[in-house]
Amino acid sequence: MFDRDRWQEILYTLRKNKIRTFLTAFGVFWGIFMLVVMLGAGKGLYNGVFYGMGDFALNSLFIWAERTSVPYKGFPRGRYWNFTNEDTQALLDNIKEIEVLAPRINARGGRAEISREKRSDFFRIVGDTPEYFKIDPVRMHEGRFINRKDLKEKRKVVIIGKKARDVLFEPYEDPIGEYLKIQGVYFEVIGVFSSKRAPNRGGDYQNEIIFMPFTTLQKTYNFGNVIGYYSVLARRGVPVSQVEDKMKTFLARRHKVSPDDNLAFGSANVEENIKNVSNLFTGISLLSWFVGTLTLIAGVIGISNIMLVIVKERTKEIGIQRAIGATPMNIISQIILESVFLTTIAGYIGLLLATGIVELVGFFLRKAQVESFFFRNPEVDFKVATLALLILIFSGALAGLIPARRAVKIKPIDALHSEI
């Protein structure tokens, strides 16, 4: 039930010494303010690092062959070896944890001159299968993807990135069905794509690629049955590192590579890299909570100390209240309520101001269209704000507990004789 007299007394006590009240409340304000700002900034860093990855599958890996570093079964160290077409089906038959296995190969030299009529430029050419686009999907604007029939018949077809389309074709031209000259051979354009990734996350790089059927590139560049590398997607719930270990063991046995030769394979485990980065941000979040909580505790201790001073100043008043029938619970609730009120008001202002600053920074970044590699869209999670409010209420009650217990220990007769 709302007690008007009690609230008037609380407000009178706080107004009585404005400077003391302000300095005491500032400790709590600063604790919550720093906590929310650091968490918001940490979220901005997280969003900046992970923004623009498109629909790239995170439970994936890339694996390729390197020179051997250990002699094995009559083969010397430093031997060159490669994955082959026969490895693909063997891997699918023997490693059931593989969801998608996409053999890939790059054209020799990385880039090749692509020409059409009087236009030409150098672009990266990659031989791919339809399966790869399940791992790293792209956005099709015109035409279609590479399909299994293209692979089987080794068709001379390509799908081109947005940048290649802009260079080789006029805006009003329809590239589908047109031909590009590559290595003296003409290839039909069957599709135009753009990357789903952000420009600074490989989007610009991917938009320059020209994809052709994997088998066609092998034949065009005389690779025989050589595979450049595999892109692999693990089944749901299976760690990519488990698939990686099984693939290395299996391929090493097939190609007579020492099982102890750690340098015979190169790999990039996307899931592991993402996990490492996520762990880093978890550490940043925990550090933010630690620093913010310590700062808040310092503020709570300050409020507790000042409440002790207030209790001492009001010793005679408390004694009179006890003498006319006030129960210990009345005294305790009065002191705790004052502490909770001061803490909550100070903390809530800090929470609002910090949230406002974080949102304002995010607004200006979006309005200015700033594309930062490390920082993007700072934000405050609603759950975090709710938790901060609960911490405020608990902290206020905790700050008033010790002064309240001291207040109820005051005997009315001693309080009435107090000089204070």
C-alpha positions in Angstrom: 0.0 0.0 0.0 1.3 3.5 -0.9 2.5 5.4 2.2 2.6 9.1 1.3 4.3 10.2 4.5 7.0 7.6 4.1 7.8 8.8 0.5 7.8 12.4 1.6 10.3 11.5 4.3 12.5 9.7 1.8 12.5 12.7 -0.6 13.1 15.1 2.3 16.1 13.1 3.4 17.6 13.0 0.0 17.1 16.7 -0.7 18.5 17.7 2.7 22.0 17.1 1.4 21.9 17.4 -2.3 25.7 17.2 -3.0 26.1 14.1 -0.8 23.1 12.4 -2.5 24.5 13.2 -6.0 28.0 12.0 -5.3 26.6 8.8 -3.7 24.2 8.1 -6.6 26.9 8.8 -9.1 28.8 5.6 -8.2 25.8 3.5 -9.1 25.1 5.5 -12.2 28.7 5.1 -13.4 28.7 1.4 -12.8 25.6 0.7 -14.8 26.6 3.2 -17.5 30.0 1.6 -18.0 28.6 -1.9 -18.0 26.0 -1.2 -20.7 28.3 0.9 -22.9 31.0 -1.9 -22.8 28.4 -4.6 -23.6 27.0 -2.5 -26.4 30.5 -1.8 -27.8 31.3 -5.5 -27.5 28.2 -6.4 -29.5 29.2 -3.8 -32.1 32.6 -5.6 -32.5 30.8 -8.9 -32.8 28.5 -7.7 -35.5 31.4 -6.1 -37.3 33.4 -9.3 -37.4 30.5 -11.6 -38.4 28.6 -9.1 -40.7 28.4 -9.9 -44.3 29.3 -13.6 -44.3 26.1 -14.2 -46.3 24.7 -17.7 -46.1 28.2 -19.2 -45.8 28.0 -22.6 -44.0 29.8 -22.3 -40.7 30.2 -26.1 -40.2 32.5 -26.4 -43.2 36.1 -26.8 -44.0 38.6 -26.6 -46.9 41.3 -29.2 -47.4 44.1 -29.6 -49.9 47.3 -31.5 -50.5 50.8 -30.2 -49.6 54.3 -31.5 -50.2 55.1 -34.4 -47.8 57.6 -33.8 -45.0 58.2 -37.4 -43.9 59.6 -40.2 -46.1 57.1 -43.1 -46.2 56.9 -46.5 -47.9 59.8 -45.9 -50.2 58.7 -42.3 -51.1 61.1 -39.5 -50.2 60.2 -36.4 -48.3 59.2 -33.4 -50.3 57.0 -35.5 -52.7 54.2 -33.7 -54.5 50.9 -35.4 -54.6 47.3 -34.5 -55.4 43.7 -35.5 -54.7 42.0 -37.3 -57.6 38.5 -37.8 -59.0 38.5 -41.3 -57.6 38.9 -39.9 -54.1 35.6 -38.1 -54.2 33.3 -41.2 -54.3 35.7 -43.1 -51.9 35.3 -40.3 -49.3 31.5 -40.3 -49.6 31.4 -44.1 -49.3 33.6 -44.3 -46.3 33.0 -41.1 -44.2 29.3 -40.9 -43.4 29.8 -37.7 -41.4 30.2 -35.8 -44.7 27.0 -34.0 -45.8 28.4 -32.2 -48.9 31.7 -32.9 -50.7 32.6 -30.4 -53.4 35.8 -30.9 -55.4 37.2 -27.6 -56.7 40.0 -26.5 -58.9 41.4 -23.1 -59.9 42.7 -22.2 -63.4 46.4 -22.2 -63.7 47.8 -18.8 -62.9 44.7 -17.9 -60.9 43.5 -15.4 -63.4 43.0 -15.6 -67.1 42.2 -13.1 -69.8 38.5 -13.2 -70.7 37.5 -11.4 -73.9 34.3 -10.6 -75.7 34.3 -8.6 -79.0 36.5 -5.5 -78.1 36.2 -5.9 -74.3 38.6 -7.9 -72.2 39.9 -8.2 -68.7 41.5 -10.7 -66.3 39.3 -12.7 -64.0 39.7 -15.6 -61.7 38.3 -18.9 -63.1 37.2 -21.7 -60.8 35.9 -25.1 -61.7 33.0 -26.1 -59.4 30.2 -28.5 -58.9 26.6 -27.7 -58.0 27.3 -29.0 -54.4 29.6 -26.1 -53.6 26.8 -23.6 -53.7 25.2 -25.4 -50.8 28.3 -24.3 -48.8 28.7 -20.8 -50.1 25.5 -19.8 -51.9 25.4 -16.9 -54.3 22.6 -14.8 -55.6 21.5 -15.6 -59.1 20.3 -12.6 -61.1 20.0 -14.1 -64.6 20.1 -17.6 -66.0 20.9 -20.7 -63.9 23.6 -22.5 -61.8 25.9 -25.2 -63.1 24.1 -28.6 -63.0 25.1 -32.2 -63.1 24.5 -32.5 -66.8 27.0 -29.7 -67.4 29.6 -31.8 -65.5 28.8 -35.1 -67.2 29.0 -33.7 -70.7 31.8 -31.3 -69.9 29.9 -28.5 -71.4 31.6 -25.3 -72.3 29.5 -23.0 -70.2 30.2 -20.5 -67.5 28.3 -18.4 -64.9 29.9 -15.0 -64.4 30.0 -12.6 -61.4 28.4 -9.2 -61.4 31.7 -7.4 -61.9 32.6 -9.5 -65.0 29.1 -8.8 -66.4 29.6 -5.0 -65.9 33.0 -5.1 -67.7 32.2 -7.4 -70.6 28.6 -6.3 -71.3 26.6 -3.1 -71.7 23.9 -2.6 -69.1 21.2 -3.1 -71.7 22.7 -6.3 -73.1 21.4 -9.7 -72.1 24.5 -11.9 -71.4 22.6 -15.2 -71.4 23.5 -17.2 -74.4 26.4 -14.9 -75.4 30.0 -16.3 -75.7 33.2 -15.5 -73.9 36.7 -16.4 -75.2 38.9 -18.1 -72.6 42.3 -19.6 -73.5 41.2 -19.5 -77.1 38.1 -21.5 -76.5 34.5 -20.1 -76.5 32.2 -20.6 -73.6 28.5 -19.9 -73.4 27.2 -17.7 -70.5 24.4 -19.5 -68.8 24.1 -17.3 -65.6 25.0 -14.1 -63.8 25.4 -14.1 -60.0 26.4 -11.7 -57.2 27.9 -12.5 -53.9 25.8 -12.6 -50.7 28.8 -11.6 -48.7 29.6 -8.0 -47.8 32.2 -6.2 -50.0 34.8 -6.3 -47.2 34.0 -10.0 -46.5 35.1 -11.3 -49.8 32.0 -10.0 -51.7 34.1 -7.9 -54.2 36.5 -10.7 -54.7 33.7 -13.3 -55.4 31.9 -11.0 -57.8 35.0 -11.2 -60.1 34.9 -15.0 -60.3 33.9 -16.9 -63.4 32.6 -20.4 -62.6 32.7 -23.2 -65.1 31.9 -26.9 -64.6 34.6 -28.7 -62.7 35.1 -31.4 -65.3 35.3 -28.8 -68.1 38.1 -26.8 -66.4 40.0 -30.0 -65.8 39.9 -30.8 -69.5 40.5 -27.2 -70.7 43.6 -26.8 -68.6 44.8 -30.4 -69.0 44.6 -31.3 -65.3 43.7 -34.9 -66.0 41.9 -36.3 -62.9 43.6 -33.9 -60.4 41.5 -32.1 -57.8 42.7 -28.8 -56.4 41.0 -29.0 -53.1 37.8 -30.0 -51.4 35.1 -27.9 -49.8 33.3 -30.0 -47.2 30.1 -29.6 -45.2 29.7 -31.7 -42.1 26.4 -33.3 -41.2 24.3 -31.5 -38.6 25.6 -32.1 -35.1 28.9 -33.5 -36.3 32.0 -31.4 -35.4 33.9 -30.4 -38.5 37.2 -31.2 -36.8 36.0 -34.9 -36.6 35.4 -34.9 -40.4 38.7 -33.2 -41.0 40.7 -35.9 -39.0 38.9 -38.8 -40.7 39.5 -37.3 -44.2 43.2 -36.8 -43.5 43.6 -40.3 -42.2 41.7 -41.8 -45.1 43.4 -39.8 -47.8 46.9 -40.4 -46.3 46.3 -44.1 -46.4 45.1 -44.0 -50.1 48.0 -41.9 -51.3 50.7 -43.6 -49.1 51.4 -40.5 -47.0 52.7 -41.0 -43.5 50.0 -40.8 -40.8 52.5 -38.7 -38.8 53.1 -36.2 -41.6 51.2 -33.2 -40.3 52.5 -31.0 -43.1 51.2 -33.1 -46.0 47.8 -31.5 -45.7 46.6 -27.9 -45.7 43.2 -27.1 -44.3 41.0 -24.2 -43.1 38.4 -25.2 -40.5 35.7 -22.5 -40.7 33.8 -23.9 -37.7 37.0 -23.8 -35.5 37.9 -20.3 -36.6 34.3 -19.1 -35.8 34.5 -20.9 -32.5 37.8 -19.2 -31.6 36.4 -15.8 -32.5 33.2 -16.5 -30.6 35.2 -17.5 -27.5 37.1 -14.2 -27.8 33.9 -12.2 -27.7 32.6 -14.3 -24.8 35.7 -13.3 -23.0 35.1 -9.6 -23.9 31.5 -9.9 -22.6 32.7 -11.5 -19.3 35.3 -8.8 -18.9 32.7 -6.1 -19.4 30.4 -7.7 -16.8 33.4 -8.1 -14.4 34.5 -4.4 -14.7 31.0 -3.1 -14.7 30.0 -5.2 -11.7 33.0 -4.1 -9.7 32.3 -0.5 -10.5 28.7 -1.1 -9.5 29.8 -2.8 -6.2 31.9 0.3 -5.4 28.8 2.5 -5.9 26.7 0.1 -3.7 29.3 0.3 -1.0 29.2 4.1 -1.2 25.5 4.0 -0.8 25.7 1.6 2.1 28.2 3.9 3.8 26.1 7.0 3.3 23.1 5.2 4.6 25.0 4.3 7.8 25.8 8.1 8.1 22.1 8.9 7.6 21.1 6.3 10.2 23.5 7.8 12.7 22.2 11.3 12.0 18.6 10.1 12.6 19.3 8.2 15.7 17.0 10.3 17.9 14.3 10.2 15.2 14.5 6.4 15.0 14.4 6.2 18.8 11.2 8.3 18.8 9.6 6.0 16.1 10.5 3.0 18.2 9.1 4.6 21.4 5.7 5.3 19.8 5.3 1.8 18.5 7.2 1.4 15.2 8.2 -2.2 14.7 11.7 -3.3 13.6 10.3 -4.3 10.3 8.9 -0.7 9.8 12.4 0.7 10.5 14.1 -1.9 8.2 11.7 -1.4 5.3 12.1 2.4 5.6 15.9 2.3 5.4 16.0 -0.4 2.6 13.3 1.5 0.6 15.5 4.7 0.8 18.5 2.7 -0.4 16.6 1.0 -3.2 15.0 4.2 -4.4 18.3 6.0 -4.6 20.1 3.1 -6.3 17.3 2.5 -8.8 16.9 6.1 -9.8 20.7 6.6 -10.3 21.1 3.2 -12.0 18.0 3.7 -14.3 19.3 7.1 -15.4 22.7 5.4 -16.2 21.0 2.6 -18.0 18.9 5.0 -20.1 21.8 7.3 -20.9 24.1 4.4 -21.9 21.5 2.8 -24.0 20.8 6.1 -25.7 24.5 6.6 -26.5 24.9 3.1 -27.9 21.8 3.5 -30.1 22.9 7.0 -31.2 26.3 5.7 -32.3 24.6 2.9 -34.2 22.2 5.4 -35.8 25.0 7.7 -37.0 27.0 4.8 -38.3 24.0 3.6 -40.4 23.2 7.1 -41.6 26.8 7.8 -42.6 26.8 4.3 -44.3 30.1 3.5 -42.5 31.2 0.0 -43.6 33.7 -0.9 -40.8 35.5 -4.2 -40.9 35.6 -4.4 -37.1 32.6 -2.4 -35.8 29.0 -2.4 -36.9 25.5 -1.8 -35.4 26.3 -1.6 -31.6 23.2 -2.6 -29.6 22.0 -3.4 -26.1 20.2 -6.7 -25.7 16.8 -6.4 -24.0 17.7 -9.3 -21.7 20.9 -7.5 -20.7 18.8 -4.3 -19.9 16.4 -6.4 -17.8 19.2 -8.1 -16.0 20.8 -4.8 -15.3 17.5 -3.5 -13.7 17.3 -6.6 -11.5 20.9 -6.0 -10.4 20.0 -2.5 -9.5 17.1 -3.5 -7.3 19.1 -6.2 -5.6 22.1 -3.9 -5.2 19.8 -1.2 -3.6 18.4 -3.7 -1.1 21.9 -5.0 -0.3 23.2 -1.5 0.2 20.4 -0.8 2.8 20.6 -4.1 4.6 23.5 -3.3 6.9 22.3 0.2 7.9 18.8 -1.1 8.4 20.1 -3.8 10.8 22.1 -1.2 12.7 19.0 1.0 12.9 16.9 -1.7 14.6 19.6 -2.3 17.2 19.2 1.3 18.5 17.4 1.2 21.8 14.7 3.9 22.2 16.1 5.1 25.6 19.6 5.4 24.2 18.4 7.2 21.1 16.4 9.8 23.1 19.6 10.7 25.1 21.7 10.9 21.9 23.4 14.2 21.3 23.0 13.8 17.5 
